[in-house]
């Protein structure tokens, strides 16, 4: 009889642990991708001054604040056909481009409507 009780406990533990771990994995995926972190990364920022997008199937979405609180702020994320990465933030002195802007400068871009950021 003790062997049966032990097997039952193990089975119940597995039936609870596996769905719980899957749920935690899904939650972690949602908060690290699909741009869910935009609200934390940009929480203190107003509407951006302008934005642009690179690529056609894969590229970057970039939003720029020219001079906010004496800083040039850039928020960007990498996107692909079925994927959108988390937003990243870079800051520099007003009037100075960030490394990401310099990297994307030679690429062709399309303008993004800054009103659609928030």
C-alpha positions as CSV (number, residue, x, y, z in Angstrom):
1,X,0.0,0.0,0.0
2,X,2.8,2.6,0.7
3,X,4.2,2.1,-2.8
4,X,0.7,3.0,-4.3
5,X,0.5,6.2,-2.2
6,X,4.0,7.2,-3.2
7,X,3.3,6.7,-6.9
8,X,0.0,8.7,-6.5
9,X,1.9,11.6,-4.9
10,X,4.5,11.6,-7.7
11,X,1.8,11.6,-10.4
12,X,-0.2,14.4,-8.7
13,X,3.1,16.5,-8.4
14,X,3.9,16.0,-12.0
15,X,0.3,16.9,-13.1
16,X,0.6,20.1,-11.2
17,X,4.3,21.0,-11.8
18,X,4.3,20.6,-15.6
19,X,1.4,22.9,-16.4
20,X,2.7,25.4,-13.8
21,X,6.1,25.5,-15.5
22,X,4.5,25.9,-18.9
23,X,2.4,28.8,-17.7
24,X,5.5,30.5,-16.2
25,X,7.3,30.0,-19.5
26,X,4.5,31.6,-21.4
27,X,4.4,34.5,-19.1
28,X,8.1,35.0,-19.3
29,X,7.9,34.9,-23.1
30,X,5.2,37.5,-23.2
31,X,7.1,39.9,-21.0
32,X,10.4,39.6,-22.9
33,X,9.0,39.6,-26.4
34,X,6.1,41.1,-28.3
35,X,7.1,44.6,-27.2
36,X,5.4,44.2,-23.8
37,X,8.3,45.9,-22.1
38,X,7.6,49.2,-24.0
39,X,5.6,50.6,-21.1
40,X,8.4,50.0,-18.7
41,X,11.3,51.2,-20.9
42,X,9.4,54.4,-22.0
43,X,7.4,55.0,-18.9
44,X,8.7,58.6,-18.3
45,X,8.6,59.7,-21.9
46,X,6.0,61.8,-23.8
47,X,5.0,61.3,-27.4
48,X,8.1,60.9,-29.6
49,X,9.3,63.6,-31.9
50,X,9.6,61.3,-34.9
51,X,10.1,57.6,-35.8
52,X,11.3,55.5,-38.6
53,X,11.3,51.8,-39.7
54,X,13.9,49.9,-41.6
55,X,13.6,46.8,-43.7
56,X,10.6,45.2,-45.3
57,X,10.2,41.7,-43.9
58,X,12.7,42.2,-41.0
59,X,14.1,45.4,-39.6
60,X,13.9,47.9,-36.8
61,X,11.2,50.2,-35.4
62,X,12.8,53.3,-34.0
63,X,11.3,56.2,-32.1
64,X,13.3,59.3,-31.3
65,X,13.0,62.1,-28.8
66,X,15.3,64.8,-30.0
67,X,15.9,66.5,-26.6
68,X,14.0,65.4,-23.6
69,X,15.3,66.4,-20.2
70,X,18.6,67.3,-21.8
71,X,19.0,63.9,-23.4
72,X,18.6,62.5,-26.9
73,X,16.5,59.4,-26.4
74,X,16.0,56.5,-28.8
75,X,13.7,53.5,-28.3
76,X,13.9,50.7,-30.8
77,X,13.0,47.0,-31.3
78,X,13.9,44.5,-33.9
79,X,11.0,43.0,-35.8
80,X,10.6,40.1,-38.3
81,X,7.7,38.6,-40.1
82,X,6.2,36.8,-37.1
83,X,8.3,38.2,-34.3
84,X,8.7,41.4,-32.4
85,X,11.6,41.7,-30.0
86,X,11.6,43.7,-26.7
87,X,12.2,47.5,-26.8
88,X,15.7,48.8,-26.0
89,X,16.5,52.3,-24.9
90,X,19.6,54.4,-25.7
91,X,20.4,57.9,-24.6
92,X,23.0,60.5,-25.6
93,X,23.6,64.2,-25.3
94,X,21.1,66.4,-27.2
95,X,22.2,66.7,-30.8
96,X,24.3,63.5,-30.7
97,X,23.2,60.3,-32.5
98,X,23.1,57.1,-30.5
99,X,25.1,54.0,-31.7
100,X,21.9,52.4,-33.1
101,X,21.0,55.5,-35.1
102,X,24.5,55.6,-36.6
103,X,24.3,51.8,-37.4
104,X,20.9,52.3,-39.2
105,X,21.8,55.5,-40.9
106,X,22.9,53.9,-44.2
107,X,19.8,51.8,-44.5
108,X,16.7,53.0,-46.3
109,X,13.9,54.0,-43.9
110,X,10.2,54.7,-43.9
111,X,8.7,57.3,-41.6
112,X,6.6,56.0,-38.6
113,X,3.7,58.1,-37.2
114,X,4.9,59.2,-33.7
115,X,1.2,59.5,-32.6
116,X,0.9,55.7,-32.9
117,X,3.6,55.0,-30.3
118,X,1.3,55.4,-27.3
